[in-house]
Each structure stands twice: as C-alpha cells, then as structure tokens.
C-alpha cells in the first residue's frame, strides 16, 4: 500500500532550505535528520515524491542576497529559512514562493507577516522567542543577581530581529518597572564586543542581555568567554551560550519547530495557502543555568530557580 502522501503528489516536490550555519554543523545535521523523518511519517519520501535542496550563506552578509536569489531560481515548492536573517533575504528575492521561518523572534516587527494569526503574505512559521518575554528575562536576571541595577543590551542591528529595536524597548520598559536602567550597546563585528563589555563593566551593578540575533548566536562561544572575563551576570536567549560557559538562558522549546515545519510543508504541498497558516509559538519554555559560571561570579543559585530550571549545567 502506498504511503498516504504519494497519492496526493503528482510530481516530486522540492523543499529548499537556506541556513546561516555550515552544512556539516551538528545542529544542521540533527535538525534536517529530524525533519526528514517527520516528513516520512507524513508520506513524503526522499527520492520518491520529495527532493531536498540545502544552501548555506555561511553567515556572510555579502552572500545572503545571492544565495537567496539562487535558491528562488530553483523554483522550489517551499523554502525553509533558518533564522530572521535568511528570512529577510529570501523575502527580498520572492513574494510568491511560500516561505517558512523555522525561528523568527519578531516576525511582525521584522515585516515578515502582517499579523500572527493571519500572515497575509507568502511567509509564516515558528517563533520560540518574542519581545514580551523581556519581562521574564529581566525578572530572572534580577533573581539570580539581586545587585543588578542596570542592564546592557548587546546586539547587531543588521542581524537582530527587527534590528533589535522591539526587544530593546520591551527590555527598557521591563527594567524600568524594577527600578533599573537599560543601556543599548549595538555592535557590528565581533571585535566591537569586548570594548562594549569593558565600557559596561566600568559601572558596578551592570548585568547583560543579548537579544535574539543570528550574529551573536554564531559567536556564542567567543561571547561567553569574553563576558566571563568582565564578570557580569548575563541572561541569554539560547542555551547554546550557557553550554559554552554563559550564566543563564530562558527560551521557548525549539523542538516544536521541527513539528511545525514538517506540518506546514505537508499542508502547503497538499494545497494550503501559506497566507492563512498562523505563526506558531513555543508552548514550553526552558530555563538553563550554568552552576560553574554562577560560582565564578560569586552568585548562589536560589532554590526558587533550582526547582524551576529545566537543566543545571555543572
């Protein structure tokens, strides 16, 4: 008996992917493997009724537009974008091919969709972080480091979601409610991060937050090492930073993204209109704390955080 998707497929469908990480990166290999298995469960079998095309911009801003145009030129049935950066490049190249973002932290503010419930364009997808989470990030940072009186927000306006503006404003309001101030510290290169940290560290009681940003994510290890050097308590939007030695992260579960991508690709292949597929958000959230980093800062992880933590890295 033929798989359930075969009857619906009159031709081999092409699912294209544009990512910023190298194609042999462990995260890329793992995510693609999971998605392909989920597609098999829906009747889409590689080599029979579906073909995959994966391209990487290698995190190079100079090749983003070219890679996006080349991918659109392959006339795929759907394009999956790895982050907000890739999504923006693809949407600049096409407003007709269905585009799915596997993570976009501020899709409305970035101009990807008109509304979350009804995108109305050629893009939709999944988001595991969104600006209103700023209140939670600020609360958690103050809870683990009660002496924090101001927060420095470091991001790259070119690659951060919506240029970082929406997140910074939400962070500013949340910090103000707790009697703290916020200092915006935009950077454009890795070499600019240490001078920004040195300037922020000159004021006692400063904590840090790195808004969702593909640039800082790609440089997570280097950033975590620099932050440790300047000894400031820091909240991150992804556990990748904590695994690299950072203090703490709070984020929506990304595993749900794979399910959304597989489901939406399947629906689009079967005739669904991408403009009517709502943006999906994480239903579960993960708090990850690095105990060694806390000890290095002279911080004690309170019991209230220990019991809520999804994982404590030692």
LONUVO-100411 format. One record per atom (N, C-alpha, C): x, z, y; residue in one letter. Coordinates in steps of 0.001 Angstrom, whole numbers, padded with zeros to 6 digits, always signed. Layout:
# LONUVO-100411
XZYa...
***
This chain:
# LONUVO-100411
+000841+000000-001196x+000000+000000+000000x+000882+000000+001254x+000564-000835+002217x+001384-000952+003428x+001236+000280+004300x+002319+000652+005012x+002235+001780+005936x+001163+001536+006982x+000578+002595+007553x-000546+002451+008475x-000274+001604+009696x+000998+001504+010114x+001278+000738+011322x+001471-000744+011074x+001689-001131+009819x+002034-002513+009524x+000887-003453+009837x-000349-003053+009465x-001487-003926+009697x-001672-004220+011171x-001326-003232+012048x-001530-003385+013481x-000428-004206+014137x+000645-004435+013418x+001794-005119+014002x+001807-006585+013592x+001492-007481+014503x+001523-008899+014207x+002921-009458+014403x+003784-008722+015014x+005165-009140+015239x+006049-007907+015264x+007341-008113+015214x+008289-006992+015297x+008353-006533+016747x+008087-005264+016975x+008110-004709+018329x+009524-004262+018690x+009840-004358+019960x+011160-003945+020442x+011029-002705+021314x+011646-001616+020865x+011709-000370+021637x+013122-000239+022183x+013258-000280+023509x+014570-000213+024140x+014803+001173+024733x+016057+001580+024768x+016429+002895+025277x+017574+002742+026273x+017470+003440+027391x+018565+003473+028362x+018936+004924+028612x+020187+005257+028361x+020653+006633+028452x+021926+006700+029285x+022271+007899+029721x+023479+008084+030507x+024666+008538+029681x+024396+009180+028553x+025467+009682+027692x+026036+008558+026827x+027270+008713+026333x+027835+007715+025408x+026971+007581+024154x+026942+006399+023570x+026077+006153+022416x+026451+006992+021199x+027714+007438+021117x+028134+008244+019974x+028076+009745+020260x+027471+010125+021391x+027343+011548+021722x+026415+012224+020713x+026756+013440+020245x+025927+014123+019245x+024463+014264+019641x+024194+014530+020928x+022809+014670+021385x+022062+013355+021218x+022727+012250+021566x+022108+010926+021448x+021801+010607+019991x+022779+010815+019118x+022593+010511+017701x+021471+011352+017098x+021428+012629+017474x+020404+013520+016920x+019013+013114+017399x+018869+012845+018696x+017560+012502+019256x+017043+011179+018701x+017912+010188+018610x+017480+008901+018070x+017087+009023+016606x+017839+009837+015862x+017508+010043+014452x+016139+010680+014284x+015861+011698+015099x+014558+012367+015039x+013443+011402+015406x+013645+010640+016480x+012584+009730+016927x+012300+008659+015886x+013333+008120+015283x+013121+007092+014265x+012337+007647+013072x+012612+008885+012697x+011866+009499+011585x+010397+009694+011978x+010169+010103+013218x+008797+010274+013686x+008060+008940+013741x+008778+007878+014082x+008150+006559+014106x+007818+006067+012699x+008670+006372+011738x+008371+006024+010338x+007078+006697+009900x+006903+007952+010290x+005671+008672+009941x+004434+007991+010517x+004622+007242+011583x+003501+006538+012228x+003398+005089+011759x+004218+004726+010781x+004135+003393+010196x+005063+002357+010784x+005970+002763+011670x+006878+001823+012309x+008260+001950+011673x+008610+000939+010886x+009815+000993+010059x+010838-000013+010566x+012021+000494+010880x+013078-000348+011422x+013400-001482+010456x+013478-002697+010998x+013762-003857+010164x+012519-004523+009612x+011380-003839+009701x+010121-004418+009224x+009197-004768+010387x+008826-003768+011162x+007909-004035+012261x+008357-003441+013590x+009571-002880+013608x+010123-002365+014855x+011625-002578+014885x+012134-002859+016077x+013566-003010+016304x+013958-002109+017476x+015144-001510+017395x+015617-000608+018441x+016814-001221+019167x+016821-001075+020478x+017925-001546+021292x+018323-000403+022216x+019567+000052+022119x+020026+001210+022890x+021184+000798+023788x+021059+001129+025054x+022103+000834+026031x+022456+002098+026805x+023718+002230+027169x+024184+003363+027957x+024792+002869+029254x+024481+003567+030339x+025131+003270+031614x+026450+004010+031725x+026735+004840+030704x+027950+005670+030694x+028080+006515+031951x+026919+006919+032476x+026871+007802+033643x+027576+007202+034848x+027652+005894+034906x+028326+005220+036010x+027289+004655+036981x+027187+005214+038184x+026193+004730+039155x+026326+003237+039448x+027550+002702+039308x+027782+001297+039614x+027166+000368+038575x+026957+000873+037355x+026430+000010+036291x+024956+000283+035987x+024363+001258+036662x+022970+001604+036392x+022039+000414+036583x+022112-000214+037748x+021209-001319+038056x+021427-002496+037116x+022687-002808+036827x+022996-003927+035934x+022483-003670+034534x+022715-002457+034028x+022247-002103+032685x+020731-002175+032609x+020059-001687+033647x+018596-001716+033664x+018077-003148+033664x+018656-004001+034504x+018213-005399+034558x+018461-006110+033235x+019612-005856+032616x+019914-006483+031330x+018908-006058+030268x+018543-004772+030292x+017597-004263+029301x+016215-004882+029499x+015782-004972+030750x+014489-005592+031049x+014499-007052+030628x+015656-007707+030761x+015780-009105+030381x+015600-009369+028904x+015706-008323+028093x+015488-008463+026644x+014004-008480+026296x+013136-008375+027306x+011668-008351+027160x+011193-007354+026087x+011555-006107+026238x+011098-005097+025265x+009614-004791+025437x+009020-004231+024415x+007621-003816+024482x+007484-002476+025180x+008557-001681+025181x+008577-000395+025865x+010036-000024+026104x+010291+000683+027202x+011641+001184+027488x+011568+002690+027625x+012426+003395+026898x+012528+004853+026988x+013755+005193+027823x+013565+005966+028892x+014665+006353+029781x+015097+007776+029486x+016414+008004+029469x+016929+009303+029091x+016754+010390+030129x+016716+010024+031412x+016595+011034+032472x+015995+010389+033710x+015854+011181+034758x+015318+010660+036016x+016188+009544+036574x+017502+009662+036407x+018420+008647+036928x+018153+007294+036300x+018040+007256+034975x+017776+005998+034283x+016369+005480+034591x+015421+006410+034698x+014052+006001+035009x+013981+005276+036338x+014641+005815+037346x+014637+005189+038670x+015239+003797+038618x+016323+003631+037880x+016978+002325+037782x+016084+001313+037077x+015403+001742+036026x+014540+000825+035276x+013326+000427+036102x+012723+001391+036806x+011549+001077+037608x+011896+000198+038801x+013152+000210+039214x+013580-000711+040269x+013700-002126+039728x+013829-002245+038415x+014002-003557+037780x+012701-004133+037235x+011707-003279+036965x+010438-003784+036435x+009285-002862+036810x+008167-003478+037136x+006928-002737+037355x+005847-003238+036401x+006295-003889+035320x+005340-004403+034331x+005599-003851+032929x+006870-003754+032525x+007187-003231+031191x+006859-001740+031149x+006150-001261+030125x+005879+000177+030008x+007178+000978+029911x+007287+002031+030714x+008487+002868+030757x+008095+004302+030426x+008834+004921+029508x+008609+006315+029137x+009854+007119+029487x+009708+008142+030325x+010844+009024+030602x+010794+010191+029628x+011924+010408+028922x+011966+011484+027928x+012174+012829+028582x+012662+012840+029811x+012658+014047+030629x+012799+013632+032084x+011855+014067+032897x+011909+013820+034341x+011351+015074+034989x+012180+015741+035759x+011818+017069+036236x+010805+017080+037375x+010715+015993+038116x+009747+015931+039222x+009233+014496+039329x+008446+014046+038350x+008041+012635+038319x+007202+012193+039503x+006387+013089+040070x+005590+012718+041243x+006493+012616+042471x+007299+013652+042703x+008206+013649+043850x+009225+012529+043785x+009572+012103+042576x+010533+011008+042404x+009883+009641+042556x+008555+009606+042639x+007849+008343+042801x+007628+007584+041514x+007809+008248+040357x+007624+007557+039080x+006149+007380+038742x+005329+008380+039124x+003892+008337+038846x+003137+008761+040102x+001896+008299+040200x+001073+008690+041345x+000518+010097+041155x+000139+010414+039924x-000320+011762+039592x+000035+012041+038153x+000093+013319+037794x+000467+013696+036432x-000622+013333+035434x-001881+013490+035826x-002995+013243+034914x-003237+011753+034705x-003044+010961+035752x-003273+009520+035677x-002138+008817+036437x-001086+008424+035732x+000106+007867+036392x-000158+006636+037256x-001032+005743+036804x-001473+004568+037563x-000408+003499+037748x+000764+003643+037178x+001792+002613+037279x+002199+002149+035894x+003479+001848+035727x+003959+001424+034409x+004857+002478+033770x+004753+003731+034252x+005602+004790+033705x+004811+006066+033436x+005219+006771+032412x+004733+008113+032105x+005749+008741+031167x+005490+009941+030696x+006455+010536+029778x+006354+012031+029680x+007519+012685+029654x+007605+014109+029350x+008496+014810+030370x+008145+016044+030697x+008956+016850+031598x+009075+018265+031036x+010297+018768+030922x+010473+020129+030410x+010799+021127+031516x+010936+020633+032741x+011108+021494+033911x+010309+020905+035055x+009801+021747+035922x+009129+021246+037115x+009295+022265+038238x+009168+021822+039490x+009568+022659+040634x+008939+024045+040706x+007706+024192+040229x+007061+025502+040341x+007733+026562+039474x+008620+026129+038569x+009362+027090+037752x+010388+027862+038578x+010590+027447+039826x+011581+028108+040676x+011353+029613+040757x+010094+030030+040824x+009794+031461+040923x+010323+032208+039703x+010188+031613+038543x+010673+032254+037314x+012195+032313+037303x+012835+031235+037706x+014299+031214+037745x+014839+032292+038682x+014246+032416+039858x+014700+033412+040824x+014457+034826+040292x+013293+035061+039706x+012978+036376+039134x+013994+036776+038069x+014309+035841+037176x+015232+036142+036077x+016642+036409+036597x+017066+035648+037598x+018397+035860+038154x+018495+037238+038807x+017467+037623+039541x+017467+038948+040176x+017390+040049+039116x+016691+039784+038016x+016534+040807+036977x+017858+041118+036290x+018655+040088+036027x+019928+040342+035340x+021021+040739+036328x+020861+040340+037594x+021850+040682+038626x+021116+041222+039849x+020694+042492+039817x+019882+043071+040901x+020553+043054+042271x+021871+042918+042288x+022583+042921+043558x+022557+041580+044282x+021909+040603+043713x+021865+039269+044325x+020990+039283+045578x+021552+038839+046694x+020795+038816+047952x+020635+037405+048507x+021389+036475+047975x+021198+035079+048360x+021558+034175+047192x+021018+032958+047198x+021227+032019+046107x+021777+030714+046659x+022824+030217+046027x+023367+028913+046376x+022846+027882+045379x+022281+026792+045866x+021762+025725+045004x+022704+024532+045079x+023337+024213+043952x+024313+023125+043902x+023720+021953+043126x+023748+020776+043716x+023157+019591+043093x+023713+018340+043762x+023545+017215+043079x+023933+015919+043614x+022670+015185+044059x+022486+014952+045348x+021251+014322+045838x+020991+012944+045244x+022037+012277+044766x+021867+010937+044197x+021229+010987+042823x+021568+012008+042043x+021100+012058+040656x+020089+013164+040373x+019945+014133+041264x+018974+015214+041046x+017557+014673+041181x+016627+015308+040477x+015229+014894+040533x+014725+014932+041971x+014136+013819+042422x+013609+013701+043799x+014667+014071+044837x+015919+013780+044532x+017004+014095+045448x+017282+015571+045592x+016640+016393+044733x+016824+017838+044779x+015957+018528+045813x+015292+017762+046666x+014548+018333+047798x+013420+019255+047343x+012603+018791+046397x+011451+019578+045955x+011893+020903+045347x+012916+020853+044506x+013396+022074+043859x+013972+023052+044872x+014752+022550+045805x+015361+023424+046790x+014295+024138+047623x+013250+023417+048016x+012198+024037+048819x+011435+025090+048026x+011153+024823+046760x+010492+025827+045916x+011394+027043+045725x+012686+026806+045513x+013629+027910+045364x+013709+028739+046646x+013705+028048+047792x+013796+028736+049074x+012603+029676+049275x+011404+029165+048972x+010202+029985+049132x+010206+031166+048160x+010612+030922+046923x+010629+031992+045915x+011655+033056+046275x+012819+032626+046754x+013853+033583+047155x+013376+034421+048337x+012727+033782+049298x+012242+034491+050490x+011238+035570+050127x+010402+035305+049134x+009402+036290+048707x+010049+037551+048164x+011281+037427+047675x+012006+038582+047148x+013038+039099+048142x+012953+038623+049369x+013876+039094+050399x+015258+038496+050315x+015380+037365+049632x+016676+036701+049510x+016689+035420+050330x+017863+034931+050615x+018001+033651+051311x+018527+032608+050335x+018402+031343+050708x+018913+030267+049870x+019796+029350+050699x+020942+028982+050117x+021877+028068+050761x+021950+026797+049934x+021626+025663+050534x+021701+024379+049848x+023133+023866+049893x+023676+023473+048726x+025065+023006+048662x+025129+021672+047912x+024732+020575+048565x+024794+019266+047910x+026229+018806+047702x+026477+018149+046577x+027800+017606+046255x+027618+016169+045758x+028681+015391+045816x+028600+014012+045344x+029628+013686+044274x+030515+014641+043978x+031552+014424+042963x+031962+015764+042381x+032515+015725+041182x+032945+016951+040521x+033995+017678+041353x+034828+016930+042066x+035885+017534+042879x+035326+018355+044043x+034061+018155+044391x+033456+018888+045503x+032829+020213+045070x+032718+020425+043765x+032033+021627+043290x+032857+022881+043535x+034153+022848+043261x+034958+024058+043462x+034995+024492+044925x+035204+023592+045892x+035140+024032+047293x+033786+024635+047656x+032703+024080+047093x+031372+024641+047365x+031254+026042+046787x+031788+026237+045587x+031754+027555+044958x+032587+028558+045751x+033747+028135+046206x+034620+029033+046968x+033936+029492+048253x+033250+028581+048919x+032559+028927+050159x+031404+029885+049897x+030656+029636+048822x+029532+030511+048485x+030013+031895+048045x+031094+031924+047267x+031611+033190+046750x+032169+034083+047847x+032459+033517+049008x+033007+034312+050111x+032006+035329+050631x+030727+035113+050350x+029685+036052+050764x+029272+036915+049576x+029484+038231+049610x+029110+039104+048496x+027609+039016+048204x+027256+039218+046941x+025848+039223+046555x+025251+037844+046370x+026115+036846+046215x+025622+035476+046043x+025479+035128+044568x+024325+034602+044208x+024091+034048+042878x+023933+032543+043002x+023870+031864+041871x+023809+030406+041893x+022663+029875+041047x+022213+028687+041432x+021297+027937+040577x+021648+026462+040690x+021593+025768+039558x+021841+024338+039512x+020530+023635+039173x+019846+023046+040154x+018588+022347+039871x+018793+021234+038843x+017733+020837+038134x+017846+019752+037151x+018493+018512+037773x+019556+018029+037121x+020377+016975+037711x+021232+016383+036598x+021124+015080+036360x+021892+014466+035271x+023394+014543+035538x+023797+014572+036797x+025220+014673+037130x+025796+016015+036697x+025138+017110+037085x+025660+018424+036697x+025529+018638+035189x+024468+018082+034578x+024306+018217+033128x+025488+017584+032392x+025899+016392+032836x+027011+015701+032180x+028308+016491+032323x+028417+017285+033391x+029640+018047+033654x+029459+019531+033369x+028564+019856+032454x+028215+021253+032186x+029425+022108+031835x+030292+021631+030985x+031435+022443+030552x+032374+022745+031716x+032690+021732+032499x+033595+021930+033636x+032960+022859+034665x+031669+022701+034879x+030979+023535+035866x+030938+024991+035418x+030610+025238+034156x+030554+026613+033658x+031908+027299+033790x+032971+026547+033560x+034325+027108+033684x+034645+027455+035137x+034275+026588+036070x+034526+026839+037488x+033706+028027+037996x+032457+028096+037576x+031597+029200+038005x+032167+030531+037521x+032672+030570+036284x+033263+031798+035746x+034459+032237+036590x+035199+031271+037098x+036365+031573+037930x+035966+032298+039212x+034810+031946+039765x+034371+032538+041030x+033392+033693+040844x+033113+034046+039593x+032407+035276+039253x+031088+035468+040017x+030212+034486+039904x+028877+034617+040491x+027823+034479+039398x+026831+035384+039351x+025763+035260+038352x+024988+033961+038591x+024758+033236+037528x+024201+031894+037681x+023086+031619+036675x+022018+031038+037171x+020910+030570+036345x+020996+029045+036234x+020844+028545+035010x+020901+027108+034762x+019564+026608+034204x+019281+025309+034358x+018029+024774+033836x+018120+024329+032377x+019343+024319+031802x+019503+023850+030423x+020459+024764+029661x+020184+024968+028376x+021019+025846+027557x+022407+025273+027326x+022600+023980+027578x+023914+023360+027422x+024964+024103+028248x+024598+024551+029443x+025520+025291+030301x+025872+026650+029693x+024889+027303+029101x+025111+028624+028507x+026010+028509+027280x+025795+027476+026506x+026645+027243+025335x+028081+026946+025745x+028249+026461+026990x+029590+026170+027500x+030205+027372+028216x+029497+028527+028223x+030041+029738+028837x+029271+030240+030038x+028205+029534+030447x+027389+029969+031575x+026565+031196+031228x+026037+031860+032252x+025350+033131+032048x+023976+033011+031404x+023087+032184+031956x+021695+032238+031522x+020970+030932+031852x+020021+030562+030989x+019188+029384+031254x+017748+029692+030869x+016847+029017+031561x+015427+029114+031230x+014838+027725+031396x+014287+027204+030320x+013819+025819+030342x+012698+025608+029337x+011942+024556+029571x+010919+024171+028604x+011576+023592+027362x+010942+023766+026225x+011493+023255+024968x+011568+021738+024974x+012753+021199+024675x+012930+019749+024700x+012515+019086+023396x+012372+019856+022317x+011995+019258+021041x+010645+018562+021137x+009777+019064+022018x+008469+018453+022180x+008572+017035+022733x+009656+016735+023423x+009846+015403+023999x+009852+014334+022917x+010489+014626+021790x+010561+013646+020698x+009161+013282+020200x+008315+014297+020078x+006947+014055+019609x+006161+013218+020611x+006330+013523+021896x+005624+012770+022930x+006098+011319+022951x+007414+011107+022886x+007940+009747+022907x+007415+008937+021724x+007475+009508+020527x+007001+008790+019340x+005510+008489+019439x+004742+009475+019889x+003298+009293+020007x+002951+008219+021026x+003625+008244+022183x+003314+007280+023238x+003800+005872+022897x+004957+005758+022249x+005413+004436+021806x+004390+003841+020842x+003949+004647+019900x+002952+004210+018925x+001665+003761+019621x+001196+004568+020574x-000040+004231+021281x+000109+002937+022081x+001248+002759+022733x+001478+001541+023518x+001535+000322+022610x+002212+000441+021478x+002268-000665+020521x+000874-001047+020026x-000028-000071+019985x-001384-000320+019486x-002360-000697+020603x-001818-000873+021823x-002659-001396+022884x-003029-000439+023992x-002537+000808+023968x-002871+001766+025019x-002245+001346+026348x-002912+001675+027440x-002425+001376+028778x-001563+002536+029260x-000283+002266+029537x+000635+003324+029946x+000144+004039+031212x-000584+003328+032061x-001074+003912+033310x-002095+005008+033091x-002659+005065+031878x-003694+006054+031580x-003199+007171+030674x-001904+007159+030350x-001335+008211+029500x-000747+009299+030393x-001280+010506+030366x-000809+011555+031280x+000606+012024+030972x+001283+012490+032002x+002595+013105+031818x+002407+014402+031035x+003228+014605+030022x+003142+015804+029190x+004234+016795+029585x+003915+018078+029463x+004867+019133+029795x+005111+020045+028599x+006224+020748+028639x+006540+021716+027582x+005452+022780+027494x+005131+023146+026276x+004191+024247+026062x+004919+025530+025668x+006205+025421+025382x+007008+026595+025045x+008252+026603+025929x+008788+027799+026181x+009936+027942+027064x+010993+028813+026402x+012252+028533+026726x+013362+029208+026068x+014277+029877+027089x+014482+031178+026892x+015432+031943+027691x+016669+032176+026834x+017809+031682+027300x+019071+031819+026560x+020072+032550+027443x+020712+033581+026894x+021643+034413+027664x+022978+034480+026947x+024052+034381+027708x+025403+034483+027149x+025915+035899+027394x+026007+036697+026333x+026403+038099+026465x+027840+038241+026948x+028715+037381+026474x+030119+037437+026890x+030249+037163+028386x+029467+036188+028886x+029511+035882+030321x+028978+037049+031140x+027941+037713+030630x+027387+038872+031335x+028424+039992+031414x+029108+040264+030320x+030135+041310+030305x+031264+040986+031278x+031646+039696+031364x+032730+039298+032265x+032349+039542+033725x+031054+039504+034009x+030573+039744+035368x+030256+041217+035618x+030442+042045+034593x+030124+043460+034713x+028630+043722+034695x+027864+042809+034111x+026413+042954+034060x+025964+043453+032698x+024935+044258+032701x+024313+044722+031461x+022990+043977+031288x+022807+043365+030140x+021562+042647+029892x+020462+043670+029648x+019488+043779+030539x+018438+044792+030360x+017588+044506+029119x+017023+045570+028575x+016203+045433+027378x+015038+044472+027616x+014512+044470+028833x+013384+043591+029155x+013733+042124+028966x+015011+041773+029176x+015445+040398+028958x+015826+040158+027501x+016414+041159+026878x+016805+041001+025468x+015598+040678+024583x+014507+041368+024826x+013340+041170+023962x+012639+039843+024252x+012855+039293+025448x+012221+038030+025791x+013107+036828+025497x+014385+037074+025254x+015316+035977+025043x+015035+035234+023744x+015067+033904+023818x+014940+033091+022615x+016227+033167+021810x+017341+033327+022533x+018633+033375+021869x+019631+034063+022785x+020502+034886+022194x+021596+035509+022938x+022900+034993+022325x+023674+034292+023150x+024943+033740+022705x+026022+034791+022890x+026791+035023+021855x+027847+036041+021953x+029229+035406+021992x
***
